[in-house]
């Protein structure tokens, strides 16, 4: 189209290419100087739950009525293999005495253990006398970095007091070891894992993309062009997001930034390759590099823009989420892809215009006439032209569409059937490496005490002066899944409110314990109602980590049930507008959804049956769906656009065969790179990212090697002219194909 050709001259003309490059450099320089980087605006303790959720309302009651225990607990797990000595207990009481006199930064409360004789602690030791658990509470407003600094100071204090390193191995009988767990220890470890992952993730992603590009194109210059484009896009994205976070418009955390980096490299490289591959084709038929580039821009820019817009809108759908972590992903991911799409359509053409054919050195594409002239200059015979078109996958698809549809649907269907057996977990500890401090501390608690001590729940009731607190304690103590119930504590503001610390028999972060929350609420309400209390339902609150995790599960499932249909609907509308074909839109969306469930099924086979995980993290289906459906349609759009364009000058079957063959290499290359970047996540010591990386990489590979080259074109062959319904051939060709100058 003329418009596309004109746009190409604006960004990649003989003079404008330099203007484009200078503009990008100037924008990055200005934004870097004026606005903060996104990393400097990280907030890793932002709330994930809305204010009207049960656990958040209960937390507010706990803070008001029981302020001494309303902080976030760090559980100090003291251990000496073979049994603690009296000297160890003296050291522990001395540490708590110092904490009372010289509180740590953000310290909220410590029990008065420093005022007790050391012998008094013996009653709290584990049965074998080797382990003691003591709490330190911190302000809820402190973020993970601040809590980490406080724990570092605490360990220095302990080192000075005991004269030994508290990080000594728990199997060491010569030293008193310490492991910090509980909500504070878990939060600090989780943040540390993501922060430490940033650099290694970036290096691994850059190296992987560079190696893939070198292997595919065997050109060092060409391999660097997509990386330069991604670097420039990140240079704009970081201050833009940093400014938005600084103004309070968005909240960013280290997890979002880590995944955003992978997304930029994976999707960004794909968009670059779509243009580069077309440029390479044009250089073989067009002697003038500028004309070849303009034709390449004209042919590919529409598909690139549509692909990017699809991903941006799909990611923006996460704004509908109530769960904070999902909601916080929406803007960083969408903005980064939007800026990367702009870079692919402006900066990359400018770089290709600057380097020209040299971009592909040493395997420079030339026209047959140029090859002949080059051979003559070297005194060699001109290479013989090869008019015979090579047969490829497209020809196989056209010749055996029924067999291909049958085989691929059965294969994907079988894999998808395994997704129905997936088990989910919301236990963040299971995502940690086994040598992580907070997990080691929890394992010691589980071995020496009740696992419920890791994070007791706080049950509060408003007796309205009509209920005996001891009677409720008896009721609670008789519940099978409860291990311990404390004596009732009276509220500081409302004396009718009583609080109970409850320890479950199971891991308080496990799905089993989380499912006890509604049952515990119902049992307490029933006991209050039987005691003659009016409006018992509004008189019970449960706070603590288990209640928080239960709300996380419920709200996460609500978000998944809402966002998945919205994403499908938006992509369907975009495809209808772009393709003007109801039939093609239906089977393109259907195949990508089938691919998603197949990826879940195959991912579960690998994660559960091969890697031995009992469950996958509950957030993964939504994350994977949004990425796979949006990115999967990229490849379909690029291939279908090529087929639709060719249809105006040749029979449909020939258009399908040539369209599949022409786009095969670039989509395969792009798919391998995108899958590789997500697979890099599997190298990190964080199970939630490992599982997300595996499932998303599998989904991309299924799209790349099964759905795009086989299933979609085979369905198109079988449907024939109906693929265009209700559009008319000529009108559709005119709308979707891009004519050359």
Helices and strands as residue ranges (DSSP letters): H 2-12, H 16-34, G 38-41, H 54-65, G 67-69, E 72-79, H 86-101, E 107-110, G 113-115, G 118-124, E 131-138, H 144-162, E 177-181, H 182-217, H 220-246, H 254-283, H 289-316, G 317-320, H 324-355, G 356-360, H 368-377, H 393-399, H 401-417, G 418-421, E 424-425, G 428-431, H 437-448, G 451-454, E 457-462, H 469-477, E 482-485, E 489-490, E 497-504, H 511-514, H 516-530, G 536-539, E 540-543, H 545-579, H 582-604, I 605-610, E 616-617, H 620-646, H 652-680, G 681-683, H 687-702, I 703-712, H 713-719, G 720-724, H 729-736
